[in-house]
Structure formats: structure tokens, C-alpha cells
């Protein structure tokens, strides 16, 4: 007979969203029994997540404070016609730190890593080996649902941590260097100085297709390093990904595609439509779930669905901008939209990344002559005013 066990809350998926929920619930409800379940042997996979200080509400900073591995007082951007240093703090989290902090915070019985999941429901997780986890409530945080319910462009990237033969000359992160050749859509390079002789370099594209040519991107990373005068001694680590940039779609169908179970992270559609950026939403979700007293499966499902539906409705403006980026601008000219964006105020830029643009921010973003053909921009905007909120 298959083994079974019971708990108060089962979290399926030990990535960023699942890991943050586990940490927050454990801290706020130490008497609850939690299970954090993933087929991978570690929490967080192989990733690096970065964020601006303003992305996280002061009341929620306790969730991420133990996770930060690097912090900088400022960051910069570079475009063919514009460069700028922005005196706004920037932080980075390595997946190894998330794994370490979760292991230290949760009792050993809570971690069920290296355990593949066969099926989930609102109150049960069935593992591939037949084990059943019976829970008051289940949260599914395993990554995207059925993206065929969405109209998407794609942000794809390969990043490497480079060990350099000599100290570099870049004390601040360069979060967007679009002075590189514009290939396969809008392309930029992202750089994080992790130490005097360590630099994380990521080659990123806003592309019409999800195809990722890893070897080509690695070659371009090393060519970029050479252009900056950095001699690479060793590539010490690598990550890659393909993120959806949502233009439109049917949120209700997307939610239903993964069943009537509470959801978090990408599974719930909780990511910035334009940047694919998920950390601010993951922190907000973790805080909201930890503030609950009722972890019953049906109530948890309804609460996470309603929050995700509100998120979808509130982010229509960003989907409209994505439509302009992908439908109104020629691929080699898309950088002009971002170049114009980065001439705006630091406060507006910060609120944009946090997904909390004000009405005046939105008006400012649309004011003036757009850096795309006007008639195509109008057609793109009109075509974007579709999509089901719930």
C-alpha cells in the first residue's frame, strides 16, 4: 500500500515563489506543518534574481533580507544615444543562498526534495513513487501553466559568471547595455559585478521566437567581455531561460489549465508582463499567504485566483506596451523604445519595474511622439485592448 502523510500546507515547486512562501509561512506560523516538494535536489534551482530596493514594500523586506548576496548603491544603463547612472539601490539573490536559508528555517521533515510529483489537487499531492501527501491546503508553484492561452513575445537569455584574470573597472551593475548589435529582436547585455575579479554577464533578447541558441549566446558573452577589456580566466557558472512577455490572452483559461488548486508564481501568472520579472510579485504573494489564518484548500484556491485575476486586470497597460514593442516596432529599432524610457525620472522607472505605475506615469510614458511609426503604434494599441480578466 502506498505511503501517506499529512500536513497543514503542501507547497509544490521549490523555486523562488515556493521558497518564499515556505519561509514566510514558517516564520508567521511556526506551529503549522509544511511540506516543500520538488523533483530537484535543491531549493531555487540554478538562478540569480535581482531587484530594486523600491520593488519591495518596507513591511515585506524581512522576507528577502536574509537572502541578499550582493547590494549596490547605484546602477547604470547604456544605449547608442544615451547613457545614465541611476542612484537607486540594487540587490541580487543567488539560488544557493535561498537553498541555504530555507534549509536552515524549515525542519528536516518539511523538505521533500528530489521527489517528482505525479498529480495535485486542492488538498492532496501524489508523488511519482505513489506517496500521498494529504494537506489542509496545497499551493502549486511549479512554473508556467498553458502558455497557449496567452499571446506572447519572449525574453530569452544565457548568463555566465566570469572569473577574470585581473580586476574589472565596473563597480556598478549595468542592467541594460544596448550598445551591442541588435540581433534577433531587442538585444542587451546585463552585467553584475560580484567581486573585483568576478562579473556575471548575461546576453538577453526580446524576441519573436522562444528558440535559444546557447552556444551562440555564450560566444557573444565572451566577445562582449573582450570588448570591455575583461580577460576571462574561467566561466564558473551558467544559467539560461526563456520567459514569456505577455501581449494578451485569456487569463481564465490560463488559470484553469493547471486545475482547481491554489497557485503562486508563474503558475498563477504572477510576473511582470513586460520584463518577465517575478520577484516583487513573489514577495507580495508570500506576505499575503503568510498573513492568512485559513489554509483550507478551497479557500486558498479562491484567494490566490482572485489575487491573480486582479493582477491580470491591473497590468493591461503593460500588455499594451508589449504590443507596441512587438507589433509596432521593427526588431532592430526596438531599442529606441527603451532608450526613451530610460530618459524618464528614476521614480517612474522604479514604479514601472515594480508593476506599480501611477496614472501620471502611464500618461508620461505615452506622451510625445512615440519612437515607432505613429500609425503602427495606434493599430498596435487598439489591437491590444483585448483579453479576459477572469
MARGUTI-137059 format. One record per residue (C-alpha): residue in three letters; x, y, z. Coordinates in steps of 0.1 Angstrom, whole numbers, plus 5000, padded with zeros to 4 digits. Each point is the difference from the previous one (the first is absolute). Layout:
REM MARGUTI-137059
R  residu     x     y     z
R     ALA     X     Y     Z
...
REM end
This chain:
REM MARGUTI-137059
R  residu     x     y     z
R     UNK  5000  5000  5000
R     UNK  5014  5034  4991
R     UNK  5014  5021  5028
R     UNK  4981  5031  5011
R     UNK  5006  5029  5024
R     UNK  4981  5031  5010
R     UNK  5008  5037  5004
R     UNK  4984  5034  5003
R     UNK  5014  5015  4968
R     UNK  5017  4983  4970
R     UNK  5019  5022  4976
R     UNK  5009  4984  4967
R     UNK  5029  5016  4983
R     UNK  5031  5012  5019
R     UNK  5009  5028  4978
R     UNK  5000  5037  5009
R     UNK  4962  5003  5006
R     UNK  4997  4967  5019
R     UNK  5032  5006  5020
R     UNK  4988  5035  5011
R     UNK  4966  4987  5010
R     UNK  5016  4972  5021
R     UNK  5022  5025  5018
R     UNK  4973  5025  5006
R     UNK  4974  4975  5012
R     UNK  5025  4983  5023
R     UNK  5010  5033  5015
R     UNK  4964  5011  5006
R     UNK  4985  4966  5009
R     UNK  5028  4979  5016
R     UNK  4974  4975  5013
R     UNK  4988  4991  4965
R     UNK  5014  4969  4984
R     UNK  5013  5008  4965
R     UNK  5012  4979  4971
R     UNK  5021  5016  4972
R     UNK  5001  4975  4971
R     UNK  5021  5001  4969
R     UNK  5016  4975  4975
R     UNK  5033  5019  5002
R     UNK  5024  4993  5028
R     UNK  5004  5036  5010
R     UNK  4978  5030  5007
R     UNK  5000  5028  4974
R     UNK  5017  4980  4971
R     UNK  5028  5019  4983
R     UNK  4990  5036  4999
R     UNK  5008  5036  5009
R     UNK  4972  5024  5009
R     UNK  5007  5037  5002
R     UNK  4977  5029  5011
R     UNK  4999  5037  5007
R     UNK  4996  5011  5036
R     UNK  4967  5016  4992
R     UNK  4985  4968  4987
R     UNK  4994  4987  5035
R     UNK  4977  5017  5024
R     UNK  5017  5008  5033
R     UNK  4976  4977  5019
R     UNK  5011  4971  4979
R     UNK  5038  5005  4999
R     UNK  5005  4975  5028
R     UNK  4991  4972  4976
R     UNK  5029  5007  4976
R     UNK  5026  5017  5023
R     UNK  5017  4967  5010
R     UNK  5002  4990  4963
R     UNK  5019  5029  4985
R     UNK  5035  4990  4989
R     UNK  5011  5033  4984
R     UNK  4988  5036  5003
R     UNK  5010  5032  4981
R     UNK  4992  5036  5006
R     UNK  4994  5008  4963
R     UNK  4998  4984  4965
R     UNK  5004  5012  4965
R     UNK  4986  4996  4964
R     UNK  5016  5005  4966
R     UNK  4983  5006  4966
R     UNK  5014  5013  4967
R     UNK  4987  5035  5007
R     UNK  4998  5001  5038
R     UNK  5018  4988  5031
R     UNK  4990  5005  5035
R     UNK  5010  4992  5036
R     UNK  4970  4996  5023
R     UNK  5006  5005  5038
R     UNK  4974  4974  5010
R     UNK  5011  4969  5021
R     UNK  5000  4967  4982
R     UNK  5002  4965  5016
R     UNK  5006  4964  4989
R     UNK  4991  4966  5013
R     UNK  5018  4968  4991
R     UNK  4981  4968  5000
R     UNK  5026  4984  5022
R     UNK  4992  5025  5027
R     UNK  4962  4993  4997
R     UNK  5008  4963  5004
R     UNK  5021  5006  5031
R     UNK  4975  5023  5017
R     UNK  4970  4977  4993
R     UNK  5019  4969  5013
R     UNK  5009  5019  5032
R     UNK  4965  5014  5006
R     UNK  4979  4968  4993
R     UNK  5001  4968  5020
R     UNK  5015  4971  4981
R     UNK  4966  4983  4997
R     UNK  4987  5030  4980
R     UNK  5024  4996  4971
R     UNK  4991  4974  4974
R     UNK  5026  5006  4973
R     UNK  5009  4976  4973
R     UNK  4963  4989  5000
R     UNK  4982  5001  4967
R     UNK  4963  5009  5001
R     UNK  4974  4981  4980
R     UNK  4969  5020  5008
R     UNK  4986  5027  5023
R     UNK  4966  5010  5012
R     UNK  4988  5027  5025
R     UNK  5007  4976  5029
R     UNK  5023  4973  4988
R     UNK  5034  4995  4983
R     UNK  5007  4966  4984
R     UNK  5037  4993  4994
R     UNK  5014  4980  4971
R     UNK  5010  4972  5024
R     UNK  4964  4997  5012
R     UNK  5003  5019  5033
R     UNK  4970  5021  5008
R     UNK  5003  5033  5019
R     UNK  4966  5009  5016
R     UNK  4999  5037  5008
R     UNK  4975  5026  5012
R     UNK  5011  5020  4970
R     UNK  5023  4997  4970
R     UNK  5018  5028  4981
R     UNK  5013  4992  4965
R     UNK  5031  5021  4992
R     UNK  5016  4979  4973
R     UNK  5005  5025  4972
R     UNK  4978  5011  4971
R     UNK  4966  4985  4991
R     UNK  4988  4996  4965
R     UNK  5015  5029  4981
R     UNK  4979  4993  4970
R     UNK  4973  5020  5019
R     UNK  5022  5030  4996
R     UNK  5014  5020  4971
R     UNK  5037  5004  5007
R     UNK  5032  5014  4989
R     UNK  5031  4986  5017
R     UNK  5029  5012  5021
R     UNK  5028  4974  4997
R     UNK  5034  5001  5016
R     UNK  5032  4982  5009
R     UNK  5021  5013  5029
R     UNK  5035  4990  5012
R     UNK  5020  5008  5031
R     UNK  5034  5009  4986
R     UNK  5031  4998  5021
R     UNK  5024  5026  4986
R     UNK  5038  5000  4998
R     UNK  5001  5036  5014
R     UNK  4976  5023  5019
R     UNK  4973  5016  4978
R     UNK  4993  5037  4999
R     UNK  4962  4999  5006
R     UNK  4989  5005  5036
R     UNK  4962  5004  4991
R     UNK  4977  4975  4984
R     UNK  4992  5008  4964
R     UNK  4965  4987  4998
R     UNK  4996  5008  4963
R     UNK  5027  5005  4974
R     UNK  4983  5004  4966
R     UNK  5031  5013  4983
R     UNK  5005  4965  4987
R     UNK  4988  4988  4965
R     UNK  4962  4997  4998
R     UNK  4996  4964  4990
R     UNK  4968  4979  5002
R     UNK  4979  5028  5015
R     UNK  5009  5024  5027
R     UNK  5033  4988  5015
R     UNK  5020  5013  5030
R     UNK  5027  4987  5024
R     UNK  4995  5000  5037
R     UNK  5030  5001  5024
R     UNK  5003  4995  5037
R     UNK  5034  5006  5017
R     UNK  5001  4972  5026
R     UNK  5036  5008  5012
R     UNK  5031  5017  4988
R     UNK  5008  4972  4976
R     UNK  4965  4985  4996
R     UNK  4974  5012  4975
R     UNK  4966  4985  4991
R     UNK  4992  5007  4964
R     UNK  4967  4992  4984
R     UNK  4991  5003  4963
R     UNK  4962  5007  4997
R     UNK  4976  5004  4971
R     UNK  4964  5011  4997
R     UNK  4992  4977  4971
R     UNK  4970  4989  4980
R     UNK  5010  4963  5005
R     UNK  5009  4979  5030
R     UNK  5029  4983  4983
R     UNK  5032  5002  5020
R     UNK  5034  4994  4984
R     UNK  5021  4995  5031
R     UNK  5034  4997  4983
R     UNK  4995  5032  4980
R     UNK  4991  5020  5031
R     UNK  5030  4986  5019
R     UNK  5023  5012  4971
R     UNK  4984  5034  5002
R     UNK  5004  5002  5037
R     UNK  5038  4994  4996
R     UNK  5002  5025  4971
R     UNK  4982  5026  5022
R     UNK  5025  4994  5028
R     UNK  5029  5004  4976
R     UNK  4984  5033  4988
R     UNK  4999  5013  5036
R     UNK  5037  4990  5004
R     UNK  4993  4971  5024
R     UNK  5022  4970  4995
R     UNK  4981  4968  5010
R     UNK  5018  4974  5021
R     UNK  4971  4977  5005
R     UNK  4962  4998  4996
R     UNK  4990  4989  5035
R     UNK  4963  4996  4996
R     UNK  4972  5003  4975
R     UNK  4962  5005  4998
R     UNK  4976  5003  4972
R     UNK  4963  5006  4995
R     UNK  4971  5010  4977
R     UNK  4973  5022  5016
R     UNK  4967  5009  4986
R     UNK  4993  5037  4992
R     UNK  4962  5001  5001
R     UNK  4982  5020  4973
R     UNK  4965  4987  5007
R     UNK  4981  4969  5007
R     UNK  4973  4983  5020
R     UNK  5008  5000  5037
R     UNK  4971  4978  5010
R     UNK  5012  4972  4975
R     UNK  5036  5004  5012
R     UNK  4989  4995  5036
R     UNK  4978  4970  4993
R     UNK  5028  4983  4980
R     UNK  5016  4989  5032
R     UNK  4969  4989  5020
R     UNK  4980  5013  5029
R     UNK  5029  5004  5024
R     UNK  5015  5031  5016
R     UNK  5029  5013  4979
R     UNK  5030  5023  5004
R     UNK  5028  5015  4979
R     UNK  5000  4993  4963
R     UNK  4973  4974  5005
R     UNK  4976  5028  5011
R     UNK  5011  5024  4973
R     UNK  5018  5021  5026
R     UNK  5028  5016  4980
R     UNK  5005  5033  4984
R     UNK  4985  4999  4965
R     UNK  5028  5020  4985
R     UNK  5031  4989  5018
R     UNK  4991  4964  5011
R     UNK  5012  5013  5034
R     UNK  4984  4979  5027
R     UNK  5017  5008  5033
R     UNK  4978  5030  5011
R     UNK  4968  4980  4995
R     UNK  5015  4969  5016
R     UNK  5008  5021  5032
R     UNK  4965  5015  5000
R     UNK  4984  4966  4996
R     UNK  5022  4985  5028
R     UNK  4990  5028  5023
R     UNK  4963  4997  4992
R     UNK  4999  4962  5005
R     UNK  5020  5002  5032
R     UNK  4975  5026  5013
R     UNK  4971  4975  4996
R     UNK  4985  4979  5028
R     UNK  4980  4977  4977
R     UNK  5021  4976  4980
R     UNK  4972  4977  4989
R     UNK  5003  4990  4963
R     UNK  4969  5016  4986
R     UNK  5004  5033  5018
R     UNK  5037  5001  4991
R     UNK  4991  4993  4963
R     UNK  4974  5028  4999
R     UNK  5023  5025  5017
R     UNK  5030  4994  4977
R     UNK  4977  4999  4969
R     UNK  4984  5033  5009
R     UNK  5033  5017  5007
R     UNK  5014  4987  4967
R     UNK  4969  5012  4981
R     UNK  5004  5035  5016
R     UNK  5037  4999  4989
R     UNK  4990  4992  4964
R     UNK  4975  5028  4999
R     UNK  5023  5025  5015
R     UNK  5029  4992  4975
R     UNK  4981  5007  4968
R     UNK  5021  5032  4994
R     UNK  5032  4979  4999
R     UNK  4985  4976  4976
R     UNK  4991  5029  4978
R     UNK  5036  5012  5001
R     UNK  5012  4964  4991
R     UNK  4977  5002  4970
R     UNK  5017  5032  4989
R     UNK  5034  4984  5005
R     UNK  4993  4969  4981
R     UNK  4974  5011  4975
R     UNK  5008  5036  4992
R     UNK  5038  5002  5001
R     UNK  5023  4983  4976
R     UNK  5023  4975  5019
R     UNK  5032  5020  4994
R     UNK  4983  5032  5011
R     UNK  4984  4988  5032
R     UNK  5029  5013  5021
R     UNK  4988  5035  4993
R     UNK  4969  4994  5022
R     UNK  5022  4990  5029
R     UNK  5025  5028  4993
R     UNK  4971  5025  5003
R     UNK  4987  4983  5032
R     UNK  5034  5004  5017
R     UNK  4999  5037  4995
R     UNK  4971  5003  5024
R     UNK  5001  5005  5038
R     UNK  5015  4973  5023
R     UNK  4968  4999  5020
R     UNK  4979  4992  4969
R     UNK  5025  4974  4989
R     UNK  5000  4983  5034
R     UNK  4962  4999  5002
R     UNK  4999  4985  4965
R     UNK  5023  4971  5010
R     UNK  4980  4995  5031
R     UNK  4968  4998  4979
R     UNK  4985  5029  5019
R     UNK  4999  5028  4974
R     UNK  4978  5029  5009
R     UNK  4975  5017  4977
R     UNK  5024  5029  4995
R     UNK  5028  4975  4993
R     UNK  4979  4984  4973
R     UNK  4992  5034  4985
R     UNK  5036  5009  5000
R     UNK  5010  4968  4983
R     UNK  4975  5006  4972
R     UNK  5006  5037  4996
R     UNK  5018  5015  4971
R     UNK  5010  4984  4967
R     UNK  5005  4962  5004
R     UNK  5033  4986  4988
R     UNK  4980  4978  4976
R     UNK  4979  5008  4969
R     UNK  4969  5019  5013
R     UNK  4974  4981  4979
R     UNK  5015  4966  5009
R     UNK  5001  5011  5037
R     UNK  4963  5009  4998
R     UNK  4990  4967  4984
R     UNK  5021  4981  5025
R     UNK  4984  5018  5030
R     UNK  4965  4994  4986
R     UNK  5007  4963  4994
R     UNK  5013  4996  5036
R     UNK  4968  5010  5017
R     UNK  4988  4964  5002
R     UNK  5004  4972  5025
R     UNK  4979  4984  5027
R     UNK  5006  5012  5035
R     UNK  4986  4970  5019
REM end
